[in-house]
Amino acid sequence: MKKLKVVTALSEETTSYTAEVWIDGAKAFLASNRGHGAADDFHQVGTITERSVDAWLAANRASTRIGDTVLDHTLEFEVAALIGRIEEAKRLRRAFRTQLVAIDDGKVYSYSLKGRDPSVVAAAARRQRPGLRVVNGDEQALEEAIDLMIAQADQASS
């Protein structure tokens, strides 16, 4: 996804957004949702169709279970997942200004910096938790933290 713009003020029942969906290095769709509970709008701008993307995703991504209903993974589900990851990454990067974010034992923790150098806070935290992995400034750790936080949120909503 590129050029994602989420408009929280307009999000009522669904996420209000606009974005470009790129597939294999080419712009494939202009995507949007007005935030009023309706399905996402996908306007094809390339040669790839929404139907072909949905077929590929159904074959290559896990289905979603809602109660007794099983739903194939679709472009709309994929876009929602991407928006969630992008927004969580933004939130964590903002937190880096005032917090040290870390992973330990499969959980994400944050420590207030309170104007202190992040390396000093990290050293103090590591004395308590020797296996601590600092997320600030580490893109791979950031992706892992996002995975952990999304999995935790999914588990809490189940």
N, C-alpha and C positions, 0 to 999 in steps of 0.2 A: 504494500500500500504506500502511496505517496500523497502528499498534500492533504493529509487528514486534518479536518477541522471539526471538532466536537463543540456543539453549542449547548452547554449544560442548561442554560436558562430556558431553552425551548424543549428540553427533554422532559416529557411527561410520563408516558408509558414505555417508550423505547428511547434509545439513544438518538438524539438529533445530530446528524453529521453529514459531511460531504467528503469524498475522497476519490482518488484514482486507484483502480485495481490494476496492477501490472502482473503479467504472467510471462515467464521465460524472457524477461527483458523488454517486453512490449506492452504498451498501454492497451488493456483489454476492455475495461468498463469504467464509466463514471458512475459512482455509487453514492446513494444518499438515503436519508430517512428524515422525515420532518418531526419525529419524536412523539407522534400522537397515537402510537400503537399499531400502525399499519406495517406491512412488510417493507423491506428495503426496496429501493428502485435501482435497477442496474440497466444502464444504457450502453449497449455494445458499441465500441469504437474501433475494434479490431476484427480479426477474422474468427476469433474464438467465441463460441456461443455459450450462453449460460447453461444450456442443456448439457453440452459436452463437459463443462467444468463440474456440474453437479454429478454427472456419471463418473468422472474420474475421482472426485472426492468420496462418493459413496463406496467406491471400490478400494480406496486407499486410506480412509480415515475411519475411526471408530464411530459407530452409531451412537445416537443420544437416546437415553431412556427417560421418559417422563411418565412416572407411574407404570402402567401396563403397556404404554405405547412406546414403540421403538421407531425412531426417525433416522433416516439416512442423513449423513453429513452433506450439507449443501453449501453453495457459495455464500448464502446468508449466514449460516453458522460459522463458516470460516472467517468471514469479514468481522463478525461479532467477536470471535476469538482474537483476531489480529488487533482490533480496536482495544480490547481489554489489555492485551500485552503492551501495546504502545502507550496507553494511558497510565498503566502501572509503572512502566519504565520512566515516564515523565515525572510521576509522583515521587518515585524513589530518587531520581536525580535531583529534584528540588530538595528532598530531605537531606541530601549530602551536605548542603550548606550549613545545616545546624545539627546534624546527627551523624554518628558513625553507624553505618548499617553493616551488619555482620550475619554470617550463617554459622550455626553450630548445631551438630546433632540433628540435622534435618529441619531446623527451625530458623526463622529470621528474627533477629533482634536489632534494636536500635539503642544507641547510647548518646545522650545529649553531649554536644561538644562544649556548650557554654563558653565560647570564645577560646577554648583550648585547641592546641594543635591536634589534628586527627591521629598522628602517630603516637602521641602521648596517651590519648584515650585508648587506642588500639593496644598499646603495651599493657596498660592497666587491665583492660578487659581480658587479654590473653593470660594474665597471671591467674585469673579466676577460671577461665575456660581455655586451656592450652590448644584445643583443636579449632579455635575460632578462625574463620576466614572472612577477611574484610571485603565488603562489596564495593565501597567507594573507590572509583577509579579502575575497577576491574570488570570489563564488559562480560567476560565469561561468568564471573560470579554474579553479576547483575541478572543475566539470563537464568541462572540457577535459582536465584532468589525469587524471580518472577514465577518460575515453575512451581516452587514450593508454596508461594502465597496463593496462586491460583488453585493448586491442588487442595490446600487447606480450606479455601473458600468453597470449593466444590463439595468437599467432604462435609462442611458445616451445613450446606444447604440440602444435603441428601437425607 
